[in-house]
Amino acid sequence: QVQLVESGGGLVQPGGSLRLSCTPSRIIFGINIMGWYRQAPQKERELVATISNGCNPNYADSVKGRFTISRDMELNTVYLQMNSLKPDDTAVYYCHADTIGAMEYWGKGTLVTVSS
């Protein structure tokens, strides 16, 4: 079964940066939108950012101006550059992709901890 594999999480101090990456375990045809979601302890999973196959980004208000989503169409890889990190950004970050055939894929998540 195809999975999305995330990498790049870790511990960072407030104000620091991290870059997350996500790539499928094998080729997925017809990917439409790729994106990142996050789930903090005791909270619901929420959208962070998405990017269409036309590379049009969409961001949650809480990360606008600090996070940048990008995509490598050939590699089916999506990235999330996170700058000016805050303790409130601490969460498990999940990669997501959907296809024009209405299939959905999720990663297992990567933990981002922002703490001094």
C-alpha positions as CSV (number, residue, x, y, z in Angstrom):
1,Q,0.0,0.0,0.0
2,V,1.3,3.4,-0.9
3,Q,2.2,5.7,2.0
4,L,3.4,9.2,2.3
5,V,6.7,9.5,4.1
6,E,7.5,12.6,6.1
7,S,10.9,13.8,7.3
8,G,12.4,16.9,8.9
9,G,10.7,17.2,12.2
10,G,12.5,17.7,15.5
11,L,13.2,20.0,18.4
12,V,13.8,23.7,17.7
13,Q,14.0,26.8,19.8
14,P,11.4,29.6,19.4
15,G,12.2,31.8,16.4
16,G,14.0,28.9,14.7
17,S,13.3,27.1,11.4
18,L,12.6,23.7,10.2
19,R,12.0,22.2,6.8
20,L,9.6,19.3,6.4
21,S,9.6,17.0,3.3
22,C,7.0,14.4,2.2
23,T,7.3,11.9,-0.6
24,P,5.3,8.8,-1.6
25,S,6.7,5.4,-0.9
26,R,6.1,4.7,-4.6
27,I,4.7,6.6,-7.6
28,I,1.1,8.0,-7.2
29,F,-0.5,8.9,-10.5
30,G,-2.9,11.8,-10.8
31,I,-2.0,13.7,-7.6
32,N,-4.1,16.9,-7.4
33,I,-3.6,18.7,-4.1
34,M,-0.8,18.0,-1.6
35,G,-0.6,19.6,1.8
36,W,0.3,19.6,5.5
37,Y,-2.0,19.2,8.5
38,R,-1.0,19.3,12.2
39,Q,-2.4,18.0,15.4
40,A,-1.4,19.4,18.8
41,P,-2.0,17.5,22.0
42,Q,-5.6,17.7,23.1
43,K,-6.6,19.4,19.8
44,E,-8.3,18.6,16.5
45,R,-6.2,18.0,13.4
46,E,-6.1,21.3,11.4
47,L,-5.0,22.4,8.0
48,V,-1.6,24.2,7.8
49,A,-1.1,24.6,4.1
50,T,-2.0,23.1,0.7
51,I,-0.7,23.4,-2.8
52,S,-2.5,22.5,-6.0
53,N,-1.0,20.8,-9.0
54,G,-0.8,24.3,-10.5
55,C,1.4,25.2,-7.5
56,N,-1.2,27.6,-6.0
57,P,-0.6,27.7,-2.2
58,N,-3.2,28.1,0.5
59,Y,-2.3,28.8,4.2
60,A,-4.0,28.8,7.5
61,D,-4.1,32.3,9.0
62,S,-1.9,31.2,11.9
63,V,1.1,30.4,9.6
64,K,0.8,33.1,6.9
65,G,4.0,35.0,6.4
66,R,6.0,32.4,8.4
67,F,5.5,29.1,6.5
68,T,6.1,28.4,2.8
69,I,4.8,25.3,1.0
70,S,6.4,24.2,-2.2
71,R,6.2,21.2,-4.5
72,D,8.4,19.2,-6.8
73,M,6.0,17.9,-9.5
74,E,8.4,15.4,-11.0
75,L,9.2,13.8,-7.6
76,N,5.7,14.2,-6.2
77,T,7.3,15.7,-3.2
78,V,6.0,18.5,-1.0
79,Y,8.0,20.7,1.3
80,L,7.1,23.0,4.2
81,Q,9.6,25.6,5.2
82,M,8.7,26.8,8.7
83,N,10.3,30.0,9.9
84,S,9.9,32.1,13.1
85,L,8.5,29.0,14.9
86,K,6.5,29.5,18.0
87,P,5.7,27.1,20.9
88,D,2.1,27.0,19.5
89,D,3.4,25.4,16.4
90,T,4.3,22.3,18.4
91,A,2.4,19.4,16.9
92,V,2.6,16.2,14.9
93,Y,2.6,17.3,11.2
94,Y,0.9,15.1,8.7
95,C,1.4,15.1,4.9
96,H,-1.7,14.6,2.8
97,A,-2.4,14.1,-0.9
98,D,-5.5,13.5,-3.0
99,T,-5.8,12.5,-6.6
100,I,-8.1,13.3,-9.5
101,G,-9.5,9.8,-8.9
102,A,-10.7,10.8,-5.4
103,M,-8.1,8.7,-3.6
104,E,-6.6,10.1,-0.4
105,Y,-3.2,9.4,1.2
106,W,-1.8,10.3,4.6
107,G,1.6,10.0,6.2
108,K,2.2,8.7,9.7
109,G,3.3,12.2,10.9
110,T,6.5,13.9,12.1
111,L,6.8,15.6,15.4
112,V,7.8,19.2,15.6
113,T,8.6,20.6,19.1
114,V,9.2,24.3,19.6
115,S,10.7,24.8,23.0
116,S,13.5,26.6,24.8
